Amino acid sequence: MFSLGLMVRGLFLVFATSLAVSVAASPVALRPGDPALDGKDYLLSDADFRAIVSAARACLQHKAPWCTARRVHVITATKVEVHLGPSDQYGEQGTLDVQRTKGSWKVVECAAPERIILD
């Protein structure tokens, strides 16, 4: 009962939809050792992601060398949160706010993460 023309149009629609989904996917190619990426990740380029991770790691190297950048959560095209690890029984170690200002990514406040644990 289906005509060939209807099948061709259906296949074209499936192809066009899959192409649109792949174009809308994040342009960041995660590599081994990279933190996870979530939120509005489609707003970042690969170069932005690398600059964010570099800024976070430079801050952590001096202030909290026991922490690592575990996850990058994209809020806007100019603001992200870098969640710190490793996670333990109390959760994540904290976050760093990273923003793009004057064309470069900078940690807004590079303070050692603090947690008060009451047992």
C-alpha positions as CSV (number, residue, x, y, z in Angstrom):
1,M,0.0,0.0,0.0
2,F,3.0,2.3,0.5
3,S,4.3,4.0,-2.6
4,L,7.9,4.3,-3.4
5,G,7.7,8.1,-3.3
6,L,6.3,8.0,0.3
7,M,9.1,5.7,1.4
8,V,11.8,7.9,-0.1
9,R,10.3,11.0,1.6
10,G,10.2,9.1,4.9
11,L,13.9,8.0,4.6
12,F,14.8,11.6,3.7
13,L,13.0,12.8,6.8
14,V,14.8,10.3,9.0
15,F,18.2,11.3,7.4
16,A,17.5,15.1,7.8
17,T,16.5,14.6,11.5
18,S,19.6,12.5,12.3
19,L,21.7,15.2,10.6
20,A,20.1,18.0,12.6
21,V,20.7,16.1,15.8
22,S,24.4,15.5,15.0
23,V,24.9,19.2,14.2
24,A,23.2,20.2,17.4
25,A,25.6,18.0,19.4
26,S,28.5,19.4,21.4
27,P,31.4,20.5,19.3
28,V,33.8,19.5,22.1
29,A,35.7,16.2,21.6
30,L,36.4,14.8,25.0
31,R,39.8,13.0,25.4
32,P,41.0,10.6,28.0
33,G,41.7,12.5,31.2
34,D,39.2,15.3,30.4
35,P,36.5,16.2,32.9
36,A,32.9,15.3,32.0
37,L,30.9,18.0,30.2
38,D,27.2,18.8,30.8
39,G,24.7,21.6,30.8
40,K,24.5,23.8,27.7
41,D,27.6,22.2,26.3
42,Y,26.7,23.1,22.7
43,L,27.6,26.8,23.6
44,L,31.3,25.9,23.9
45,S,33.9,25.3,21.3
46,D,36.6,22.8,21.8
47,A,39.1,25.6,22.3
48,D,36.9,27.2,25.0
49,F,36.6,23.8,26.8
50,R,40.4,23.4,26.7
51,A,40.9,27.0,28.1
52,I,38.4,26.4,30.9
53,V,40.1,23.2,32.0
54,S,43.5,24.8,31.8
55,A,42.4,27.8,33.9
56,A,40.8,25.5,36.5
57,R,43.8,23.2,36.7
58,A,46.2,26.1,37.1
59,C,44.2,27.4,40.0
60,L,43.9,24.0,41.6
61,Q,47.6,23.3,41.2
62,H,48.4,26.2,43.6
63,K,45.4,26.2,45.9
64,A,44.2,22.6,46.2
65,P,46.6,20.1,44.5
66,W,44.6,17.2,45.9
67,C,41.6,18.2,43.8
68,T,40.9,17.7,40.1
69,A,38.5,19.2,37.6
70,R,35.9,16.4,37.5
71,R,33.0,18.0,35.6
72,V,32.4,21.2,33.6
73,H,28.8,22.4,33.8
74,V,28.0,25.0,31.1
75,I,25.6,27.7,32.3
76,T,25.9,30.3,29.5
77,A,28.4,30.9,26.7
78,T,30.5,33.0,29.1
79,K,30.0,31.3,32.5
80,V,30.7,27.7,33.6
81,E,31.1,25.8,36.9
82,V,33.9,23.4,37.3
83,H,33.0,20.7,39.8
84,L,35.9,19.3,41.7
85,G,36.8,15.8,42.7
86,P,37.5,13.2,43.7
87,S,34.0,12.6,45.1
88,D,33.9,11.0,48.5
89,Q,31.2,9.9,50.9
90,Y,30.2,13.5,51.4
91,G,29.9,14.3,47.7
92,E,31.9,16.6,45.5
93,Q,34.8,18.7,46.8
94,G,33.3,22.0,45.6
95,T,33.1,24.1,42.5
96,L,35.1,26.8,40.8
97,D,33.3,29.6,38.9
98,V,35.0,30.3,35.5
99,Q,34.0,33.1,33.3
100,R,35.0,34.5,29.9
101,T,36.2,38.1,30.4
102,K,37.9,40.2,27.7
103,G,38.2,37.2,25.4
104,S,39.8,34.7,27.8
105,W,38.6,32.3,30.5
106,K,39.5,33.0,34.1
107,V,38.6,31.5,37.4
108,V,36.6,34.2,39.1
109,E,37.7,33.2,42.6
110,C,40.5,30.7,43.1
111,A,40.0,29.7,46.7
112,A,40.8,26.3,48.2
113,P,37.6,24.4,48.6
114,E,36.4,24.1,52.2
115,R,33.9,21.8,53.7
116,I,32.8,21.4,57.2
117,I,31.9,17.8,58.0
118,L,30.0,17.0,61.1
119,D,29.8,13.4,62.1
